[in-house]
Amino acid sequence: MIRVTVWNEFVHERQHEEIRELYPDGIHACIAAGLEELDSGQELEIRTATLDQPEHGLTDEVLGSTDVLLWWGHCAHDQVGDAVVEKVVHRVHQGMGLLVLHSGHFSKPFKRLMGTPCALKWREAGERERLWVVNPGHPIAQGIGRCIELPHTEMYGEPFSIPEPEEQVFISWFEGGEVFRSGNCWHRGNGRIFYFRPGHETYPIYHNPEIRRVLHNAVRYLAPNTWWSDITSAPNVPRDQAPEPLK
Ligand code: ZN
């Protein structure tokens, strides 16, 4: 089983009627439903967590039993407690996968793990976006054709101040002419990280079947694949415990 936690700050949906219409139970519930829908092999165990819960719903118990964490935030990044951020970072180093969505580019865990400002250009004009698959053999692009077309999106444009991605899966083109690296992978410690751009709250992005397919692929790709998670200790190996006898 892959244990998945979908985290959302869950603020816009409570404040704006038009956003609540798109996501009546919150963006997290819609993302969770999309993962559930594609989980024909029943390999996912999905739960959600939100900012207003104690420890933002990310207690030691929850984080300790999360294999892949999805993160959606926008207007409340600064309300996320630093202690929780450190625990998320520690779990990524241990091997937990992290899927950072859309405006999560400015979230504390993502910036902390990237070590760069993660800034970008943006425009809200409801323009068309094509997410071109630039890495067709990548597991995250499976089942997707040459591109995903979204009729109305918020624009994100380069330069995106991130470290050079280790693998890039998508690059976006926007009607207004800008481009953006919109699907990028990194490792930090044992953990894998995927940033995926689409997901502005005023458009039904997480209802889109192809976006749901990418999220499902990404969760499977990000699942931990290591036996080693003891990342903090630096044990001494005495002479008599060396793998080969020492004279
Ligand atoms: Zn947005």
Boltz pocket constraint, residues with backbone or C-beta under 6 A from the ligand:
constraints:
  - pocket:
      binder: B
      contacts: [[A, 102], [A, 103], [A, 154], [A, 199], [A, 200], [A, 201]]
      max_distance: 6.0
